[in-house]
């Protein structure tokens, strides 16, 4: 059976570049690879600079799927992503191609590796009621209530979409998301090869700072300004993107450019640390590497296919 490659790791670890190198190496061997997005925020077509979207050059070198497929107010569950990703995987396999899942959203990747149980659909009226409660009582109190509903909750308090989803499921079904996830054990694929890129701490910090500066230099402020001109009262999934709130504060002259970059750096570093911990704990059987070297690529290309 053709494999499914998973290239995972924290933000700024080099996943995109490595995935493209891997695909190009396979192409020389006569095998076509295509990349499937496994980053929840890159499903959105807006704020491409701030979400570190693959460049037009990168997307031109290898075909990419599930990037920029959502509007700024749409939401997407893990189950929805899994269904879309499996459809792309199966299509590529039927064409004799190898899919490369690239991203840092661990819950998405686990849905392919282990499968997920069928979570009951939450009615629209219940979802709206939960969102109104979130707006009325505030993020911290809402998160405290979620933690009472599910003491095993390890979600990020700033991840609006996921804490809303967790609260919706827990209050509608009477069981937390962790319960439903624990029931999943139905992966479609038996040949999954996993690589987690984990650069040394100082190298990752250097990458994160460099990326924050590049985002600002490459037009992230103008990108958010233009976005807010079209959605002046925006409240949705993209408000959790690191840098979005900070740039809005910068535009309102509440913080300086130096404070903007520093805050983006700190928040991204904290996020990367959480991601690294998650991958170590949740994907212990993966191959771990500090950098995406040619030697690692050779290991993939030399294995039986």
C-alpha positions as CSV (number, residue, x, y, z in Angstrom):
1,X,0.0,0.0,0.0
2,X,1.2,3.5,-0.8
3,X,2.2,5.4,2.3
4,X,0.8,8.5,3.9
5,X,3.6,10.8,5.0
6,X,3.1,13.1,8.0
7,X,5.5,16.0,8.4
8,X,4.7,17.7,11.8
9,X,6.3,19.9,14.3
10,X,6.0,23.3,16.0
11,X,5.6,26.6,14.1
12,X,8.8,27.8,12.4
13,X,10.4,24.4,12.5
14,X,10.8,24.2,8.7
15,X,7.9,21.8,7.8
16,X,6.9,23.5,4.6
17,X,10.4,23.6,3.2
18,X,11.1,20.0,4.1
19,X,7.8,18.7,2.6
20,X,8.7,20.4,-0.7
21,X,12.2,19.0,-0.6
22,X,10.8,15.5,0.1
23,X,8.3,15.8,-2.8
24,X,11.0,17.0,-5.2
25,X,13.3,14.1,-4.2
26,X,10.5,11.6,-4.9
27,X,9.9,13.2,-8.2
28,X,13.5,12.5,-9.2
29,X,12.7,8.8,-8.3
30,X,9.7,8.9,-10.6
31,X,7.0,9.2,-7.9
32,X,4.7,12.1,-7.6
33,X,3.9,13.6,-4.1
34,X,1.4,16.3,-3.3
35,X,1.0,18.2,-0.1
36,X,-2.2,18.3,2.1
37,X,-2.6,21.1,4.6
38,X,-2.8,20.0,8.3
39,X,-2.7,23.4,9.8
40,X,-6.1,24.6,11.0
41,X,-5.4,28.3,10.4
42,X,-4.1,27.9,6.9
43,X,-7.5,26.6,5.8
44,X,-8.4,30.2,5.6
45,X,-7.7,32.3,2.5
46,X,-7.3,35.6,4.4
47,X,-4.2,36.9,6.3
48,X,-1.7,34.8,4.3
49,X,1.3,36.7,5.6
50,X,0.3,36.5,9.2
51,X,-0.6,32.7,8.9
52,X,2.8,31.9,7.2
53,X,1.0,30.7,4.1
54,X,3.2,28.8,1.6
55,X,4.5,31.3,-1.0
56,X,3.3,31.3,-4.6
57,X,6.7,29.9,-5.5
58,X,6.4,27.0,-3.0
59,X,2.9,26.2,-4.1
60,X,4.0,26.2,-7.7
61,X,6.8,23.7,-7.1
62,X,4.5,21.1,-5.6
63,X,0.7,20.8,-5.8
64,X,-1.0,21.8,-2.5
65,X,-4.5,20.9,-1.2
66,X,-6.8,22.3,1.5
67,X,-5.1,25.7,1.7
68,X,-7.3,28.8,1.7
69,X,-10.6,26.9,1.3
70,X,-12.5,28.7,4.0
71,X,-13.9,32.2,4.4
72,X,-13.0,34.3,7.5
73,X,-16.3,33.5,9.3
74,X,-16.5,29.8,8.5
75,X,-15.7,27.1,11.1
76,X,-14.3,23.7,10.5
77,X,-14.3,20.7,12.9
78,X,-11.7,18.0,13.2
79,X,-14.2,15.6,11.6
80,X,-14.8,17.9,8.7
81,X,-11.0,18.3,8.1
82,X,-10.5,14.5,8.4
83,X,-13.2,13.8,5.8
84,X,-11.7,16.3,3.4
85,X,-8.1,15.1,4.0
86,X,-9.1,11.4,3.5
87,X,-10.8,12.3,0.3
88,X,-7.6,13.9,-1.0
89,X,-5.5,11.0,0.3
90,X,-7.7,8.4,-1.4
91,X,-7.7,10.4,-4.7
92,X,-3.9,10.7,-4.7
93,X,-3.5,7.0,-3.9
94,X,-5.8,6.0,-6.7
95,X,-3.5,8.0,-9.0
96,X,-0.4,6.3,-7.7
97,X,0.7,9.4,-5.9
98,X,2.0,9.8,-2.3
99,X,0.2,12.3,0.0
100,X,2.3,14.4,2.4
101,X,0.3,15.8,5.3
102,X,2.1,18.9,6.5
103,X,1.1,21.0,9.5
104,X,1.2,21.6,13.2
105,X,-2.4,20.9,14.2
106,X,-2.0,17.8,16.3
107,X,-5.7,17.0,16.6
108,X,-6.0,16.9,12.8
109,X,-3.0,14.6,12.5
110,X,-4.3,12.3,15.2
111,X,-7.6,12.0,13.4
112,X,-5.7,10.4,10.5
113,X,-3.4,8.3,12.6
114,X,-6.0,7.0,15.1
115,X,-9.3,8.1,13.7
116,X,-12.1,9.8,15.7
117,X,-15.4,8.6,16.9
118,X,-18.6,10.1,15.4
119,X,-19.4,13.1,17.6
120,X,-23.1,13.9,17.5
121,X,-24.0,17.0,15.4
122,X,-24.5,20.1,17.6
123,X,-27.6,22.0,16.4
124,X,-27.1,25.5,15.1
125,X,-29.3,27.1,17.9
126,X,-27.1,25.5,20.6
127,X,-23.9,26.7,18.9
128,X,-25.3,30.2,18.7
129,X,-26.3,30.1,22.4
130,X,-22.8,29.0,23.4
131,X,-21.2,31.8,21.4
132,X,-23.5,34.4,23.0
133,X,-22.5,33.1,26.4
134,X,-18.9,33.3,25.4
135,X,-19.4,37.0,24.5
136,X,-21.4,37.8,27.6
137,X,-19.3,36.2,30.3
138,X,-15.8,36.7,28.8
139,X,-13.0,34.4,27.7
140,X,-11.6,33.6,31.2
141,X,-14.8,32.7,32.9
142,X,-15.9,30.7,29.8
143,X,-12.7,28.8,29.9
144,X,-13.0,28.1,33.6
145,X,-16.5,26.7,33.0
146,X,-15.1,24.5,30.2
147,X,-12.4,23.2,32.5
148,X,-15.1,22.2,35.0
149,X,-17.0,20.4,32.2
150,X,-13.8,18.6,31.2
151,X,-10.9,18.6,33.7
152,X,-8.7,16.9,31.2
153,X,-9.0,19.8,28.8
154,X,-5.6,21.0,27.5
155,X,-6.8,23.5,25.0
156,X,-5.3,26.9,24.7
157,X,-7.5,29.6,26.3
158,X,-6.8,31.8,23.2
159,X,-8.0,29.2,20.7
160,X,-11.5,30.6,20.4
161,X,-12.7,28.1,17.8
162,X,-11.7,25.0,19.8
163,X,-12.8,26.1,23.2
164,X,-16.2,27.0,21.7
165,X,-16.4,23.6,20.0
166,X,-15.4,21.8,23.2
167,X,-18.0,23.7,25.2
168,X,-20.7,23.0,22.6
169,X,-20.0,19.3,22.6
170,X,-19.8,19.0,26.4
171,X,-23.0,20.8,27.0
172,X,-25.0,19.3,24.2
173,X,-23.9,15.6,24.6
174,X,-23.2,15.6,28.3
175,X,-19.7,14.2,27.6
176,X,-16.5,16.1,27.0
177,X,-14.6,16.1,23.7
178,X,-11.9,14.0,25.4
179,X,-14.5,11.2,25.8
180,X,-15.3,11.2,22.1
181,X,-11.7,11.4,21.1
182,X,-10.8,8.4,23.3
183,X,-13.4,6.3,21.4
184,X,-11.6,6.9,18.1
185,X,-9.6,4.0,16.8
186,X,-10.5,3.6,13.2
187,X,-7.7,4.9,11.0
188,X,-8.1,4.0,7.3
189,X,-4.4,3.8,6.7
190,X,-1.9,1.1,7.7
191,X,1.2,2.6,6.2
192,X,1.7,6.0,7.9
193,X,5.2,7.4,8.2
194,X,5.6,10.2,10.7
195,X,8.3,12.7,11.0
196,X,8.4,15.5,13.7
197,X,10.8,18.3,13.2
198,X,12.0,19.6,16.6
199,X,14.9,22.1,16.2
200,X,17.0,22.9,19.2
201,X,15.4,25.4,21.5
202,X,17.7,28.3,20.7
203,X,17.4,27.6,16.9
204,X,13.6,27.6,17.1
205,X,13.6,30.8,19.1
206,X,15.9,32.4,16.4
207,X,13.5,31.1,13.7
208,X,10.5,32.5,15.5
209,X,12.0,36.0,16.0
210,X,13.1,36.1,12.4
211,X,9.7,35.1,11.2
212,X,8.0,37.8,13.3
213,X,10.2,40.5,11.9
214,X,9.7,39.2,8.3
215,X,6.0,39.2,8.7
216,X,6.0,42.8,9.7
217,X,8.5,43.8,7.0
218,X,6.5,41.9,4.4
219,X,3.2,43.7,5.0
220,X,1.4,41.9,7.8
221,X,0.3,45.3,9.3
222,X,-1.2,46.4,5.9
223,X,-2.8,43.0,5.5
224,X,-4.6,43.3,8.8
225,X,-5.5,46.9,8.2
226,X,-7.1,46.0,4.9
227,X,-8.9,43.0,6.4
228,X,-10.4,45.2,9.2
229,X,-11.5,47.7,6.6
230,X,-13.7,44.9,5.2
231,X,-14.7,43.3,8.5
232,X,-14.6,46.2,11.0
233,X,-16.3,44.3,13.8
234,X,-14.8,41.0,13.1
235,X,-15.1,38.2,15.6
236,X,-14.3,34.8,14.3
237,X,-11.7,32.0,13.9
238,X,-9.0,34.4,12.6
239,X,-8.9,36.5,15.7
240,X,-6.9,33.7,17.4
241,X,-4.0,34.1,14.9
242,X,-1.0,35.2,16.8
243,X,-0.3,38.8,15.8
244,X,-3.9,39.7,14.8
245,X,-4.8,41.3,18.1
246,X,-1.4,42.8,18.5
247,X,-1.5,44.5,15.1
248,X,-4.9,45.8,15.8
249,X,-3.5,47.4,19.0
250,X,-0.6,48.8,16.9
251,X,-3.0,50.3,14.4
252,X,-4.9,51.9,17.3
253,X,-1.5,53.3,18.5
254,X,-1.7,51.3,21.8
255,X,1.6,49.7,21.3
256,X,4.8,50.5,19.4
257,X,6.3,48.5,16.5
258,X,9.0,47.1,18.9
259,X,6.3,46.0,21.4
260,X,4.3,44.4,18.5
261,X,7.2,42.3,17.4
262,X,8.2,41.4,21.0
263,X,4.7,40.3,21.8
264,X,4.3,38.2,18.6
265,X,7.7,36.6,19.4
266,X,6.7,35.7,23.0
267,X,3.3,34.3,22.1
268,X,4.7,32.3,19.2
269,X,7.5,30.9,21.4
270,X,4.9,29.9,24.0
271,X,2.7,28.3,21.4
272,X,5.7,26.4,19.8
273,X,6.6,25.1,23.3
274,X,3.1,23.7,23.8
275,X,3.2,22.1,20.3
276,X,6.5,20.5,21.0
277,X,5.3,19.0,24.2
278,X,2.2,17.7,22.5
279,X,4.1,16.0,19.7
280,X,6.5,14.4,22.2
281,X,3.6,13.0,24.3
282,X,1.1,12.2,21.5
283,X,3.4,10.9,18.7
284,X,6.1,9.1,20.6
285,X,6.5,6.5,17.8
286,X,7.3,9.1,15.2
287,X,10.8,9.8,13.9
288,X,12.1,13.0,15.5
289,X,14.7,15.2,13.8
290,X,16.3,18.6,14.6
291,X,16.3,19.7,11.0
292,X,14.9,18.3,7.7
293,X,18.2,17.0,6.4
294,X,18.9,15.2,3.1
295,X,19.7,12.1,5.1
296,X,16.2,12.0,6.5
297,X,14.7,12.5,3.0
298,X,16.8,9.6,1.8
299,X,15.4,7.4,4.6
300,X,11.9,8.1,3.3
301,X,12.7,7.6,-0.4
302,X,14.7,4.4,0.1
303,X,12.0,2.6,2.1
304,X,9.8,0.1,0.1
305,X,6.9,1.8,-1.5
